[in-house]
Every structure is written in C-alpha cells, then in structure tokens.
Amino acid sequence: MQARLNINQRIALGLPAIVFVWGPAILMTFLALYANGLRCDDACDPSAPGWHNNPGAWQWSAQLWGLAVPALIAATMTLVFLIEGRGRRAAISTAVAVVLAVVWLIAPAL
C-alpha cells in the first residue's frame, strides 16, 4: 500500500503543479477553443493541401476534444491526487497531461 503524502509535501508539490501543470493546461484548452472557433477565419480553400485549409477537417475538433480537454482533465486530477496525498497517482496524471500537451503542440505540424 502506498504511503500518503503529508501536508508539507502536498503544499510543496501542489504549488508547482498549479503553476507548471494546471495553468498551462488551462491556457492550452483556451487556445484550442480559440483555434477551433476560428478554424479558417480569413482564407480557406478545401482544395489546397493540408488540413489547415479545410474548415471541416476532423483535426480541428481532435485538437480540442482529443488532446486539450483530456490534458486539462489529467492536470485537474493531478491537483486532486495531490490534495488527497496520492503522490504516485499524481505523477501518473501529470505524465499523461504532459504527453497530451506535447502531442497538442506538435499536431499542427503534421
């Protein structure tokens, strides 16, 4: 059975988690919402190469609902696990949030 974190460890890990995990996840989700709302705001040509030019491309929604929102959920779970004192689960949910954020960052280049 896993030992729980004491209150000092929770505070010491919780503050950086808010700054470096949860905050960026919120920012990423808002940016994904903004990009999804704009899609091809100024010039779209579905016949042009690349999904960026197609307002109906599935990648627009996938960036929001498949990457940004799950990253925000994982980051929120990191905070919940830290409040509960479950360090290992917090580390796993942090890793999931970071992986989703990295994929979200490189996805537009694909």
N, C-alpha and C positions, 0 to 999 in steps of 0.2 A: 504494500500500500504506500502511496506517495505521501510524503510529509508536506503539510501545508506551509505556505509562506507566513512569516509573522508580519505584524503591522508595519514595521520599519522596512522590510523587504517589499511589501506591497506598495508603499509610498515611493520607495527608491526606484522601483520598476514601473510604477504606474505613470509617473510624470513624463519620463522619456517615451513611454508608449503612446501617451496622448499627443506629444509633440511630433514624434517620428513615425508613428503608425496610423493613428486615428485621424489626425489633422490632414496629412497628405491623402488619405483615403477619401475624406470628405471633399477635398479640393478636386481630386480625380473624378469623383462622381459628378460634381457640379460641372466640370469641364466636359465630361462625356454627355451630360444632359444638354449643355450648350451646343456642342458639336452635333448631337442628334437633332436638336431643334433647327439648326441652320442647314445641315446636310449640304446641299448645293445651293447656297443662298444667292450667289451672284451669277455664276455661269456653269450650267450643267449641260453636258452633251452625252447622252447614253451611248452614242456610237463611238465616243473617244475611249481609248484604252484605260484600264484601271477602274476600280470600284469607286474611287473618289468622285468620279464624274457621273455616277449613276445614283439618283436620289432614291431609287427603290432597292439598292443593294442591301443584302442581309447584313453586311459587315457593320453598317451604321448602328443597327439595333444590337448586334452581338457585342460591340464595344461597350455599350451601356449595360444591357441586361445580362450579358455573359461574363463580363470582366469587372466593370466598375462597381456595380451593385454588390456582387458577391465579395469583392475586396473590402467594401465598406462593412458588410456583414461580418466578415472574418476579423476586421480590425475592431469592430464593436465587441465581438466575442473575446478578443484579447483583453479588453478592459474588464469585461465581466469575469473572465477567469482570474485576472489579477485581483479583482475585488474579493473573489471567493478564496483566493490564496492557492490557486492551482497553477503552479509555475510551468509544468510540462505542457499542459493543455494551452496555456497562454503562448508558449513558444511555438507550438504547432500552428495555432491560428495566426500568429504573426508571420510565420513562414508562408502560409497559404496566402495571406494578404500581400506579402512582398512579391511572391511569384505572379499573382494575378496582376499586380501593378506593373511589373516588368513586361509581361506579355501585352498589357494595355499600351505601354509606351512604344513597343516595337511593332505592334499590329498595323499602324498606319503605313509602315514601310513595306508591308507585304502586299 
